[in-house]
Amino acid sequence: MQIEIYCASESEYYIRLPGASGALRWLREGDRWSTGRAELPDAAQPMALSELPRTLQEELLAFVARTEAMGNQLWSEQN
């Protein structure tokens, strides 16, 4: 599965499927990450998985693995 990754700030990241209008926002809250559906901000900049904080890399890889196993309904549900 291919995803696009964007950074809006040091604690706010977005992922989306290529060409999709909506995105999932990953927000750092203390020492953990929360996620929810959101619109991609115009100021968000594309970035590579390797540029993300290590803990967020793990979260995204787990999310992608779950999505591939369960299907794309995870993109439309609150995670």
C-alpha positions in Angstrom: 0.0 0.0 0.0 1.3 3.4 -0.9 0.7 6.4 1.3 1.6 10.0 1.2 3.1 11.5 4.3 3.0 15.2 5.2 4.3 17.4 8.1 2.4 20.4 9.4 4.5 20.9 12.5 6.9 19.0 14.8 3.9 17.4 16.5 1.3 17.2 13.6 1.6 14.8 10.7 -0.8 13.6 8.0 -1.1 10.5 5.8 -3.4 9.9 2.9 -3.8 7.6 0.0 -2.4 9.0 -3.3 -5.0 11.3 -4.9 -7.4 11.2 -1.9 -8.9 14.5 -0.6 -9.1 13.5 3.1 -6.3 12.5 5.4 -5.6 11.0 8.8 -3.9 13.4 11.2 -1.4 12.1 13.7 -0.9 14.4 16.7 1.7 14.0 19.4 0.1 14.3 22.9 2.8 14.0 25.5 4.6 10.8 24.8 1.9 9.2 22.7 0.2 9.7 19.3 -3.5 10.2 18.6 -5.1 10.0 15.2 -8.3 11.1 13.6 -9.7 12.2 10.2 -8.8 15.6 9.0 -8.3 17.8 5.9 -4.7 18.2 4.8 -3.6 21.8 5.6 -2.3 23.8 2.6 0.9 24.5 4.5 1.7 20.7 5.1 4.9 19.6 3.4 5.6 16.2 1.9 8.1 14.0 3.7 9.6 10.5 3.7 8.8 7.9 6.3 12.5 7.9 7.4 12.2 11.6 8.4 9.4 11.0 10.9 10.0 10.5 14.6 10.8 6.9 15.3 7.7 6.3 17.4 5.5 7.7 14.7 7.2 5.5 12.1 6.2 2.5 14.2 2.6 3.7 14.5 2.3 4.3 10.8 3.8 0.9 9.9 1.3 -0.8 12.3 -1.6 1.2 10.8 -0.6 0.2 7.2 -0.2 -3.5 8.2 -3.7 -3.4 9.9 -5.2 -1.7 6.8 -3.7 -4.2 4.4 -5.1 -7.1 6.6 -8.5 -5.7 7.3 -9.2 -3.6 4.2 -9.6 0.1 3.5 -12.5 0.6 6.0 -9.8 1.7 8.5 -9.4 4.9 6.4 -13.1 5.7 7.0 -13.3 4.9 10.7 -11.9 6.7 13.8 -8.7 4.9 14.8 
